């Protein structure tokens, strides 16, 4: 019995040593997956020959960087279908000549003016860490915890104020959280519209803006359109 | 006669390619200039006619390719397509309850991936990543600006900060790709800004200016443009990797071997994926 226990111990020691000496290759899974992609690539020659020349996505999707909300996986998008921007909390800052926030603006400019996408969808999601941090931010900045994160998420500060006014004080935090995510999506949609190169095609009916909320707690996906119409002028 | 036919065909083919807001004026101006030139130098008409035929062939090919892509990619109404796509996901969600209950509580991705917004380079589809595996940033040309207290470029910086300090990812991979429109525009940018075409795009891709200079120095003048383009994409990935390292919280994690940085190049022309590691080592000081 004793020798079996000793052997067990020795085996454990050795396997520990092996793990330290030969760590699991982080690329192993990706390598296998890429082989599968390569097989698909060879099979769909017509598609990939066309994509090699140019892209003509109908969608631009703005989603959070959160690992649980990949738009291609959740919405069954294939290569070539959607031009995708991802950042913390899927935020779009307003149009501004001074702003240094050019990553989102440049992507939208390219998608609308050059790729001529027909739809822009901004996707918020359940349990968004960025929005949670926004809700917890103190006005005087006394609980600041980051170098960059709070400067980024404060873009959605107006959404935080709207949500706090809408949701009763004694509601569970989850309700405020969900409301704030949706208001943040609406704010980003309005900010999107502040870019002239977005507003003009929208008014012509060439571009539609959509908001969305992906709930990975309950497995639901809600969408809504942003409608903007200027009525005919009427005399007083 | 030939010249008039060529012109109307060119107009017909150009119509579908015109921008929404302004390329029409440029076209009319060019045609007027050509008309004036040929009035003064009629001996150039033959040469002009041949060049216009070449242009028409080129544009017809582009127009046909555009048509081909639209025919090959799904013809379903875009909203209907994602509705169907989500129904498939929902079935998967119901089946994998253990996974999704865990993900509902928190995320622990080992990877942060920075990839281009280009519709042809979705990292999840190309690298078989499942939900929960990678924290993903996507922007034009997968650029990371350098650490700076003044910079307004906090979208990338905030994502890296969150990934490294809060999610504690173990790997950051920056993925460049073939035929990148952003990098092509970078290579075409004149230093004096005289050919500026955008409000924001050029300010963004200027982050990779050094990559453009390096690529132009590395590739000989008579190499095909594709060589310079590929080289510039890879150099741009390297610029972004070094910019990543300029963040103290990244440098510290790399030095402590808690974080590894990788560059990658996805070639969707040939179906290839290359990757390389950023090796960073500071030796022990030695006496002279």
Interface residues (C-beta under 8 A of the other chain):
Chain A: X26 X27 X29 X30 X32 X33 X34 X36 X37 X38 X41 X42 X46 X47 X48 X50 X51 X52 X53 X54 X55 X56 X57 X58 X59 X65 X66 X67 X68 X69 X70 X72 X73 X74 X75 X76 X77 X78 X79 X80 X81 X82 X83 X84 X85 X86 X87 X88 X91 X99 X100 X101 X102 X103 X104 X105 X106 X107 X109 X110 X111 X113 X114 X116 X118 X119 X126 X127 X129 X130 X146 X147 X148 X149 X151 X152 X153 X197 X200 X201 X206 X216 X217 X219 X221 X223
Chain B: X19 X20 X21 X62 X65 X66 X68 X69 X70 X72 X73 X74 X78 X79 X81 X82 X84 X85 X86 X88 X89 X90 X93 X94 X100 X103 X104 X107 X109 X110 X117 X118 X119 X120 X121 X122 X124 X125 X126 X127 X128 X129 X130 X131 X132 X133 X134 X135 X136 X137 X138 X139 X140 X143 X151 X152 X153 X154 X155 X156 X157 X158 X159 X161 X162 X163 X165 X166 X170 X171 X178 X179 X181 X182 X198 X199 X200 X201 X203 X204 X205 X249 X260 X268 X269 X271 X273 X275
